[in-house]
Amino acid sequence: MGTSYDVVIVGGGVVGSSIAYFLSTNADFSGRIAVIERDPYYTASSSSLSTSAIRQQFGTPPNIAMSKFSIDFLREVPTRLAIGDELADIGLHEPGYLVLATPERAEAQRAKNRVQRDMGVEVELMEQAELARRFPWLNTEDLALGSLGLRNEGWFDGPGLLQAFRRKARAQGVDYRAATVTDLTMASPGKVGEVVLDNDERLSAGTVVNAAGPWSAQIARMVGAELPVVPSKRCVFVFETPERIENCPFVFDTSGFWLRPEGQLFLCGVPPLRENDPDDFGLEVDYDLFDEVIWPALAHRVPGFERLRMLRAWAGLYEYNTFDHSGIIGRHPEISNFVLATGFSGHGMMHAAATGSGVCDLIAYDQYRSIDLSAFRYERIAGNQPIKEHVY
Ligand SMILES: Cc1cc2nc3c(=O)[nH]c(=O)nc-3n(C[C@H](O)[C@H](O)[C@H](O)COP(=O)(O)OP(=O)(O)OC[C@H]3O[C@@H](n4cnc5c(N)ncnc54)[C@H](O)[C@@H]3O)c2cc1C
């Protein structure tokens, strides 16, 4: 006889662990929960390789709503994820995001600004002269606008958030199993029955949640479902500079690179071109990307970076949704007890809390209560209704 759980979550990264946490604290849900995680040290998981920033500056209301919910939760993490008297510390900093725009992109940026303001996002649109005054280290010669988040944007210790969710979920009775899910069997057409592990155990499951991040398409295939989610490598480079760059927010440059401070150092990266981004799970750093693409762009935008020294680098995987670069969340339409929570494409750390809370609602009440995530439903793919979000 195998073990039986009401909910089995495949993948114990920040998304799976957030779902486990919210379910285990929900007074209306008393079911047994297991999280199956094959890499308990999270060596290759996106959640431990993430740069863990949060922004409100999205272009669509569903993603802005996710960010609003999540920043409120992140502020409360110390007490909500405390174990006894021991507070959880994720070092939330809120210096804002600065999104830069060329004259050609200015109108699109203004349109986004209108959506953001309608949603109550505190954001300031600055013309070139004001940008130059506020950020004297920035080369503004080819810029028309900068959009600066005034509150609720910044970065935090993402691996710390994952561990805090995990610790709290375990303290509340969630079973974390160090094993690989090798198969899912069907109880009947349209209903998952068992979760098969590599140690030959078979767990019978009331609901199975696919929170396997970059590997989630593999898990979906076990029940015959297709997910447009592929692994997409992102390299992060750490550098230092002798120049003083004061008051630096998270910067999205017009050339595509991003940049943020980390203590006395800086982190940066750039999305790869799709043709240089094979759908494999390799984690080798592409150093040419720094030398040939990022460094020239950095030195152009911040002349003080001409004398920078790159210190180290790492690579991690986005769970990249090739359909519309936004999360895919909710029940599979034809397999009612198979729930998806994946495809975040670079937003999964910041949106983990909103996802956890929404998926918990869906399982406990069969409807969204704390946050409406219906825009992220799987059905939008077949219906060709993309969430039109710009990808960074
Ligand atoms: C370099 C980089 C920078 C990023 N920066 C940001 C950022 O600034 N802000 C932001 O919000 N997001 C960012 N992200 C994205 C974010 O980190 C991810 O969206 C998020 O961590 C996804 O969490 P997850 O739990 O879904 O995936 P993961 O953390 O990958 O967890 C999935 C887990 O599933 C497990 N698993 C897979 N298959 C199986 C199986 N068959 N059996 C058992 N276990 C299995 C894996 O071991 C893994 O631990 C970044 C990502 C990277 C790589």
PDBQT file of the ligand as one rigid body, heavy atoms in Angstrom, charges set to zero:
ROOT
HETATM    1  C1  LIG A 401      19.620  34.285 -13.160  1.00  0.00    +0.000 C 
HETATM    2  C2  LIG A 401      18.190  34.425 -12.768  1.00  0.00    +0.000 A 
HETATM    3  C3  LIG A 401      17.715  35.649 -12.313  1.00  0.00    +0.000 A 
HETATM    4  C4  LIG A 401      16.395  35.795 -11.935  1.00  0.00    +0.000 A 
HETATM    5  N1  LIG A 401      15.963  36.986 -11.439  1.00  0.00    +0.000 NA
HETATM    6  C5  LIG A 401      14.697  37.111 -11.008  1.00  0.00    +0.000 A 
HETATM    7  C6  LIG A 401      14.259  38.316 -10.410  1.00  0.00    +0.000 A 
HETATM    8  O1  LIG A 401      14.997  39.289 -10.295  1.00  0.00    +0.000 OA
HETATM    9  N2  LIG A 401      12.976  38.371  -9.956  1.00  0.00    +0.000 N 
HETATM   10  C7  LIG A 401      12.118  37.317 -10.088  1.00  0.00    +0.000 A 
HETATM   11  O2  LIG A 401      10.971  37.422  -9.677  1.00  0.00    +0.000 OA
HETATM   12  N3  LIG A 401      12.503  36.171 -10.653  1.00  0.00    +0.000 NA
HETATM   13  C8  LIG A 401      13.767  36.049 -11.115  1.00  0.00    +0.000 A 
HETATM   14  N4  LIG A 401      14.176  34.884 -11.686  1.00  0.00    +0.000 N 
HETATM   15  C9  LIG A 401      13.191  33.829 -11.901  1.00  0.00    +0.000 C 
HETATM   16  C10 LIG A 401      12.886  33.096 -10.617  1.00  0.00    +0.000 C 
HETATM   17  O3  LIG A 401      14.068  32.781  -9.939  1.00  0.00    +0.000 OA
HETATM   18  C11 LIG A 401      12.094  31.848 -10.957  1.00  0.00    +0.000 C 
HETATM   19  O4  LIG A 401      10.929  32.251 -11.683  1.00  0.00    +0.000 OA
HETATM   20  C12 LIG A 401      11.645  31.115  -9.697  1.00  0.00    +0.000 C 
HETATM   21  O5  LIG A 401      12.735  30.831  -8.871  1.00  0.00    +0.000 OA
HETATM   22  C13 LIG A 401      10.942  29.833 -10.106  1.00  0.00    +0.000 C 
HETATM   23  O6  LIG A 401      10.731  29.084  -8.945  1.00  0.00    +0.000 OA
HETATM   24  P1  LIG A 401      10.196  27.613  -9.073  1.00  0.00    +0.000 P 
HETATM   25  O7  LIG A 401       9.965  27.134  -7.696  1.00  0.00    +0.000 OA
HETATM   26  O8  LIG A 401       9.074  27.563 -10.034  1.00  0.00    +0.000 OA
HETATM   27  O9  LIG A 401      11.392  26.840  -9.813  1.00  0.00    +0.000 OA
HETATM   28  P2  LIG A 401      12.686  26.143  -9.179  1.00  0.00    +0.000 P 
HETATM   29  O10 LIG A 401      13.296  26.957  -8.124  1.00  0.00    +0.000 OA
HETATM   30  O11 LIG A 401      13.554  25.712 -10.312  1.00  0.00    +0.000 OA
HETATM   31  O12 LIG A 401      12.053  24.888  -8.482  1.00  0.00    +0.000 OA
HETATM   32  C14 LIG A 401      11.563  23.780  -9.232  1.00  0.00    +0.000 C 
HETATM   33  C15 LIG A 401      12.054  22.537  -8.521  1.00  0.00    +0.000 C 
HETATM   34  O13 LIG A 401      11.505  21.388  -9.125  1.00  0.00    +0.000 OA
HETATM   35  C16 LIG A 401      12.417  20.338  -8.896  1.00  0.00    +0.000 C 
HETATM   36  N5  LIG A 401      12.091  19.258  -9.839  1.00  0.00    +0.000 N 
HETATM   37  C17 LIG A 401      12.097  19.336 -11.194  1.00  0.00    +0.000 A 
HETATM   38  N6  LIG A 401      11.735  18.152 -11.718  1.00  0.00    +0.000 NA
HETATM   39  C18 LIG A 401      11.520  17.304 -10.683  1.00  0.00    +0.000 A 
HETATM   40  C19 LIG A 401      11.140  15.941 -10.581  1.00  0.00    +0.000 A 
HETATM   41  N7  LIG A 401      10.897  15.191 -11.677  1.00  0.00    +0.000 N 
HETATM   42  N8  LIG A 401      11.015  15.394  -9.353  1.00  0.00    +0.000 NA
HETATM   43  C20 LIG A 401      11.263  16.135  -8.241  1.00  0.00    +0.000 A 
HETATM   44  N9  LIG A 401      11.626  17.435  -8.270  1.00  0.00    +0.000 NA
HETATM   45  C21 LIG A 401      11.755  18.016  -9.475  1.00  0.00    +0.000 A 
HETATM   46  C22 LIG A 401      13.771  20.982  -9.164  1.00  0.00    +0.000 C 
HETATM   47  O14 LIG A 401      14.815  20.281  -8.527  1.00  0.00    +0.000 OA
HETATM   48  C23 LIG A 401      13.566  22.376  -8.598  1.00  0.00    +0.000 C 
HETATM   49  O15 LIG A 401      14.108  22.527  -7.307  1.00  0.00    +0.000 OA
HETATM   50  C24 LIG A 401      15.497  34.691 -12.043  1.00  0.00    +0.000 A 
HETATM   51  C25 LIG A 401      15.974  33.465 -12.485  1.00  0.00    +0.000 A 
HETATM   52  C26 LIG A 401      17.301  33.322 -12.843  1.00  0.00    +0.000 A 
HETATM   53  C27 LIG A 401      17.790  31.987 -13.300  1.00  0.00    +0.000 C 
ENDROOT
TORSDOF 0
